[in-house]
Amino acid sequence: MTTRPRPTVPGTVPPTVPVTVLATGGTIACTTGADGTRTPTRTVADLLQDAALPATAVRDARDVLHLDSSTMTLGDLDSLLAEIAAAATQGPVVLTHGTDSMEETAMAVDRLIGGPVVLTGAQRPADDAAPDGPGNLRDALTAAGEVTAPVIVMGRARVPAYGARKVHTVADRAFDNPLPDAAPAPLTTTPPPLAGLRVDIVAAYQGGDATLVDAAVDAGAAGIVVAAFGSGNVGVLSPGVERALDRGIPVVICTRVPGGPVDLVYGGPGGGARLARRGVRSGGLLSPAQARMELLCELAVTRRDCPAGPRG
């Protein structure tokens, strides 16, 4: 498997190659209304002005979306990926994005485009007394001239996109990555559409049953991710998982535990070892959200290249 090295720590100089900046909303673009709620109101031009970036650092800047990233659909993501892929043919890209679903977009960018694409955002709104967005955007432009694979830049840290997860709701350093030193090469550099494919995440918990697994299958899921117990046990979800596998639906096992990998070694009807023999895939150290997006990307590539492949 071809792998890529992890990025170095942030530098402090503007990029030597002009960067395209694409904006999608998120907290970095939010201001606080009279009712105390935050909504994205700042444009990409506003963000660049707030960050006091030199004019020579930016080739092009435009607003692609203007939303809270928790509301982003696969159709929105398809539009965004098309914009990123087109801009990437001209050089590095910086993407401002809400942190809620940033790890999912980061995985899609990594799997379907690759190259020097930097995602950034903010934990505090633009009208905060001490906003973190301008500094993050400056660091992102610096990173764009230095990295060779997609990364998230937040709180003075560069986090590889593949394996990234949000680890804190308010801290400046919102993201971390538990993976080892390398990530797989992209699946493609011409992203196929994700819309129309369905991959669901089902959680394992005490007192649950296989109802939600079966419901996902009945709803047309082309794949399922299980947020499992411990190192990969699904407990009473097992009958539903096995029924999904019998229908040719890929199932990825992740863990609901914040630290540590999936290790499918336990026996018994809900144990990971039994399901591994049936063909489930380990999500390793990926979060359930990133494992879902990786599976979606794989299914989308298969659907494009082998139209008789996954249902969707």
Disulfide bonds with the S-S distance in Angstrom:
none
